[in-house]
Amino acid sequence: MSDEPPLSRLDLNLLVALDALLTERNVTRAAARLRLSQPALSSALARLRTHFDDPLLVRRGNQYDLTPLAVRLAELSVSALEGARRVFDSRASWEASSSSREFVVYGSDYALATAAPAISRAAKAEAPGVRLRFVLSSVAFIEDVAQRLVSADGLLMPHGVVAPMPHVDLFSDDWVVLAAADSPLPEGALTMQTLAERPWAFTYQSRQAFTSAGRQLEQLGVDPVVETVVESFVNLPMFIEHTDRLALVQRRLARRVCRLGDVRVHELPFAATPILNALWWHPVHDADPEHRWLRQLAVAAVGDQRFR
């Protein structure tokens, strides 16, 4: 028999209070947010402190700090609340054309600049009341992606970045090199020696965050001289123009971002492994008819001729 207390013994209203308290870090502001009296929320805080055997909020001068346990609970409470909302928002039947549901999809700025606008346009045409919230993913999100996707609708990310999870493939892409237009490098003259000698602007450079083409460079014996790291594919042109730096960027994105800086696109002197982009989700969403609609919409959107 499980030692865990049954849910019937727990007051789930305390979860709402917990989330507000950990977000606001102030009883008065949390009470105003929930439209409750301050004594009522103070009582809820007392019950939470007893339940967790932890003060949760600790006064530091004129403000409150979260305890280490409260820091962990802050992220868990968001996921738990979103899960509860999904339970009570579920319907036996669902029509996209009359829905006002919000879908939350994470992705790199590359995904948000390529696939996301196409998906948004398709949703507007098919379900004008539906709202899509696209959120920039982070290294922390990717490292805890299984847990994070419980309370999100999906992640736009290439294969090889996240552990195997349910997904649908969307589109493939390959890599090119950006160089400043006023660089002495002539068009199409890239060699492996040039890649080894020139400084680079990289988007990611850690064990958890890297590009497949950047890793392939190392496997081919090129140890890139990384002069600057900017965790954004879209902003790379601004770090390349008027310098002798090089940068790796996806071909589909290069078409869109070259206008942001005075840069040119060059072909790689080796066959970089293409990337296959997909929409990933948590298994909890497998049977959700609303989520199935989102997956089908994403596939249709990137298959549209306007996306290509």
C-alpha positions as CSV (number, residue, x, y, z in Angstrom):
1,M,0.0,0.0,0.0
2,S,1.3,3.5,-0.9
3,D,2.4,5.7,2.0
4,E,1.4,8.8,-0.1
5,P,-1.6,10.7,1.2
6,P,-4.7,10.4,-1.0
7,L,-5.6,13.5,-3.0
8,S,-8.9,13.7,-1.1
9,R,-7.0,14.7,1.9
10,L,-5.2,17.6,0.2
11,D,-6.7,21.0,-0.4
12,L,-5.8,21.8,-4.0
13,N,-6.6,25.4,-3.4
14,L,-3.4,25.5,-1.5
15,L,-1.6,24.9,-4.8
16,V,-3.0,28.1,-6.2
17,A,-1.9,30.0,-3.1
18,L,1.5,28.4,-3.2
19,D,2.1,29.5,-6.8
20,A,1.0,33.1,-6.1
21,L,3.2,33.3,-2.9
22,L,6.3,31.9,-4.6
23,T,5.8,34.2,-7.7
24,E,5.0,37.4,-5.8
25,R,7.2,36.7,-2.7
26,N,4.9,38.9,-0.8
27,V,1.7,38.0,1.1
28,T,0.0,41.3,0.3
29,R,0.7,41.2,-3.5
30,A,-0.2,37.5,-3.7
31,A,-3.5,38.2,-1.9
32,A,-4.3,41.0,-4.4
33,R,-3.4,38.7,-7.3
34,L,-5.9,36.1,-6.1
35,R,-8.4,38.6,-4.9
36,L,-8.3,37.3,-1.4
37,S,-7.9,39.0,2.0
38,Q,-4.4,39.2,3.5
39,P,-5.5,37.2,6.6
40,A,-6.8,34.5,4.3
41,L,-3.5,34.2,2.4
42,S,-1.5,34.4,5.6
43,S,-3.5,31.4,6.9
44,A,-2.8,29.5,3.7
45,L,0.9,30.3,4.0
46,A,0.9,28.9,7.6
47,R,-0.8,25.7,6.4
48,L,1.8,25.4,3.6
49,R,4.7,25.9,6.0
50,T,3.3,23.2,8.2
51,H,2.7,20.8,5.3
52,F,6.3,21.2,3.9
53,D,7.9,21.8,7.3
54,D,9.7,24.7,5.8
55,P,9.3,28.5,6.1
56,L,9.2,28.9,2.2
57,L,9.5,32.7,2.5
58,V,12.2,34.2,4.7
59,R,12.3,37.9,5.5
60,R,15.5,39.7,4.4
61,G,15.1,43.4,5.3
62,N,12.1,44.8,3.5
63,Q,11.6,41.8,1.2
64,Y,11.3,38.0,1.3
65,D,13.6,35.4,-0.2
66,L,12.6,31.9,-1.2
67,T,14.1,29.0,0.7
68,P,16.0,26.3,-1.3
69,L,12.8,24.1,-1.1
70,A,10.7,27.0,-2.3
71,V,12.9,27.5,-5.3
72,R,12.3,23.9,-6.3
73,L,8.6,24.2,-5.6
74,A,8.3,27.3,-7.8
75,E,8.8,25.4,-11.0
76,L,6.8,22.4,-9.9
77,S,3.8,24.5,-8.9
78,V,3.6,26.0,-12.4
79,S,3.6,22.6,-14.0
80,A,1.1,21.2,-11.5
81,L,-1.3,24.2,-12.0
82,E,-1.1,23.9,-15.8
83,G,-1.8,20.2,-15.6
84,A,-4.8,20.8,-13.4
85,R,-6.1,23.5,-15.8
86,R,-5.7,21.0,-18.7
87,V,-7.8,18.4,-16.8
88,F,-10.7,20.8,-16.3
89,D,-10.5,22.4,-19.7
90,S,-10.8,19.1,-21.5
91,R,-14.0,18.4,-23.4
92,A,-15.5,15.3,-25.0
93,S,-15.6,17.0,-28.4
94,W,-13.6,19.9,-29.7
95,E,-13.9,22.2,-32.7
96,A,-10.8,24.2,-33.6
97,S,-12.9,26.8,-35.5
98,S,-14.8,27.8,-32.4
99,S,-12.1,27.3,-29.8
100,S,-10.2,29.9,-27.8
101,R,-7.6,27.6,-26.4
102,E,-4.0,28.7,-26.0
103,F,-1.2,26.3,-27.1
104,V,2.3,26.8,-25.7
105,V,5.2,25.7,-27.9
106,Y,8.9,26.1,-27.1
107,G,11.7,26.3,-29.6
108,S,15.1,27.9,-30.5
109,D,15.1,31.3,-32.1
110,Y,15.9,29.4,-35.4
111,A,12.6,27.4,-35.0
112,L,10.7,30.5,-34.0
113,A,12.0,32.4,-37.1
114,T,11.2,29.6,-39.6
115,A,8.5,27.1,-38.7
116,A,6.6,29.1,-36.0
117,P,5.4,31.9,-38.3
118,A,4.1,29.4,-40.8
119,I,2.3,27.4,-38.1
120,S,0.8,30.7,-36.7
121,R,-0.5,31.7,-40.1
122,A,-2.1,28.3,-40.6
123,A,-3.8,28.5,-37.2
124,K,-5.1,31.9,-38.0
125,A,-6.8,30.6,-41.1
126,E,-8.2,27.5,-39.6
127,A,-9.0,28.5,-36.0
128,P,-9.0,32.3,-35.6
129,G,-9.9,32.1,-31.9
130,V,-7.0,29.8,-31.0
131,R,-3.9,31.5,-29.6
132,L,-0.4,30.1,-30.0
133,R,2.3,31.2,-27.5
134,F,5.8,30.6,-28.8
135,V,8.4,30.6,-26.1
136,L,12.2,30.7,-26.5
137,S,13.7,27.6,-25.1
138,S,16.7,27.6,-22.8
139,V,19.5,25.2,-21.9
140,A,17.7,24.6,-18.6
141,F,14.5,23.7,-20.5
142,I,16.3,21.2,-22.7
143,E,18.1,19.6,-19.8
144,D,14.7,18.9,-18.1
145,V,12.7,18.6,-21.2
146,A,10.6,15.6,-20.2
147,Q,9.3,17.3,-17.1
148,R,8.9,20.7,-18.8
149,L,6.8,19.3,-21.7
150,V,4.2,18.0,-19.2
151,S,2.9,21.5,-19.0
152,A,3.7,22.7,-22.5
153,D,2.2,21.6,-25.9
154,G,5.4,21.0,-27.7
155,L,9.0,21.8,-28.6
156,L,10.3,22.7,-32.0
157,M,13.8,21.2,-32.1
158,P,16.0,19.1,-34.4
159,H,16.7,15.5,-33.8
160,G,19.7,14.7,-31.6
161,V,19.1,17.4,-29.0
162,V,16.4,15.8,-26.8
163,A,16.0,12.2,-25.7
164,P,13.6,10.0,-27.7
165,M,10.0,11.2,-27.1
166,P,6.9,11.3,-29.2
167,H,7.4,13.6,-32.2
168,V,6.4,14.3,-35.8
169,D,9.1,15.3,-38.4
170,L,8.5,18.7,-40.0
171,F,11.3,19.7,-42.4
172,S,15.0,19.2,-43.1
173,D,17.7,21.8,-43.4
174,D,21.4,22.1,-44.0
175,W,24.3,24.4,-42.9
176,V,26.0,27.3,-44.5
177,V,28.7,29.8,-43.3
178,L,28.2,33.5,-42.8
179,A,31.0,35.9,-43.4
180,A,31.2,39.7,-43.5
181,A,30.5,41.2,-47.0
182,D,33.6,43.4,-46.6
183,S,35.8,40.5,-45.5
184,P,38.7,39.7,-47.9
185,L,37.3,36.2,-48.3
186,P,36.0,35.9,-51.9
187,E,32.7,34.3,-52.7
188,G,32.8,30.5,-52.6
189,A,36.5,30.2,-51.6
190,L,36.1,28.5,-48.2
191,T,38.6,25.8,-47.5
192,M,39.2,23.6,-44.4
193,Q,42.3,25.7,-43.8
194,T,40.2,28.9,-43.8
195,L,37.8,27.3,-41.2
196,A,40.7,26.5,-39.0
197,E,42.4,29.9,-39.2
198,R,39.5,32.3,-39.0
199,P,37.9,33.2,-35.7
200,W,34.3,32.2,-35.1
201,A,31.1,33.3,-33.5
202,F,29.4,30.3,-32.1
203,T,25.8,30.0,-30.9
204,Y,26.4,27.3,-28.3
205,Q,29.6,25.7,-26.9
206,S,29.0,23.3,-24.0
207,R,28.4,19.6,-23.4
208,Q,24.6,20.1,-23.3
209,A,24.3,22.8,-26.0
210,F,26.0,22.6,-29.4
211,T,25.2,22.5,-33.1
212,S,25.7,19.3,-35.1
213,A,27.8,21.2,-37.7
214,G,30.0,22.6,-34.9
215,R,30.6,19.2,-33.5
216,Q,31.3,17.8,-37.0
217,L,34.0,20.5,-37.5
218,E,35.8,19.2,-34.4
219,Q,35.4,15.6,-35.7
220,L,37.1,16.6,-38.9
221,G,40.1,18.0,-37.0
222,V,39.2,21.7,-37.0
223,D,39.4,23.2,-33.5
224,P,37.4,26.4,-34.0
225,V,38.9,29.6,-32.6
226,V,35.7,30.8,-30.8
227,E,36.0,34.6,-30.4
228,T,32.5,35.2,-29.2
229,V,29.4,33.2,-28.1
230,V,25.9,34.5,-28.7
231,E,23.0,32.2,-27.8
232,S,21.0,33.3,-30.8
233,F,21.1,32.2,-34.5
234,V,19.0,35.2,-35.5
235,N,21.5,37.7,-34.1
236,L,24.6,36.1,-35.6
237,P,24.9,38.6,-38.5
238,M,25.4,41.5,-36.2
239,F,28.4,39.7,-34.7
240,I,29.8,38.9,-38.1
241,E,29.6,42.1,-40.1
242,H,32.7,44.2,-40.3
243,T,34.8,41.4,-38.7
244,D,36.8,38.5,-40.0
245,R,34.6,36.0,-38.1
246,L,32.7,33.1,-39.5
247,A,29.5,31.6,-38.2
248,L,27.5,28.5,-38.9
249,V,23.8,29.0,-39.6
250,Q,21.0,27.0,-41.1
251,R,20.4,27.6,-44.8
252,R,16.7,28.3,-44.4
253,L,17.4,30.9,-41.7
254,A,20.2,32.5,-43.6
255,R,17.7,33.6,-46.2
256,R,15.9,35.5,-43.6
257,V,18.7,37.0,-41.4
258,C,21.2,38.3,-43.9
259,R,19.2,41.5,-44.1
260,L,20.1,42.1,-40.4
261,G,23.8,42.5,-41.1
262,D,26.1,43.2,-44.0
263,V,27.0,39.5,-44.5
264,R,27.3,36.9,-47.3
265,V,26.4,33.2,-47.4
266,H,29.2,30.7,-48.3
267,E,29.0,27.0,-48.8
268,L,30.9,24.7,-46.5
269,P,33.9,22.8,-47.9
270,F,32.6,19.5,-46.5
271,A,29.3,17.7,-46.5
272,A,27.6,18.8,-43.3
273,T,25.0,16.4,-41.9
274,P,21.6,17.8,-42.5
275,I,19.3,18.5,-39.6
276,L,15.8,17.1,-39.4
277,N,13.4,19.4,-37.4
278,A,10.5,18.0,-35.5
279,L,7.7,18.9,-33.1
280,W,8.2,17.0,-29.8
281,W,5.7,16.4,-27.1
282,H,5.2,14.5,-23.8
283,P,3.3,11.2,-24.0
284,V,0.6,12.6,-21.8
285,H,-0.7,14.5,-24.8
286,D,-0.8,11.5,-27.2
287,A,-4.6,11.0,-27.0
288,D,-5.5,14.7,-26.7
289,P,-7.7,15.6,-29.8
290,E,-6.7,19.2,-29.5
291,H,-3.1,18.3,-29.5
292,R,-3.5,16.0,-32.5
293,W,-5.0,19.0,-34.3
294,L,-1.9,21.0,-33.4
295,R,0.5,18.3,-34.8
296,Q,-1.5,18.0,-38.0
297,L,-1.5,21.8,-38.4
298,A,2.3,22.0,-37.9
299,V,2.9,19.3,-40.6
300,A,0.5,21.0,-43.1
301,A,2.0,24.5,-42.4
302,V,5.6,23.6,-43.2
303,G,4.5,21.5,-46.2
304,D,2.8,24.6,-47.7
305,Q,4.7,26.0,-50.7
306,R,4.9,29.5,-49.1
307,F,7.1,28.0,-46.3
308,R,9.6,26.7,-48.8
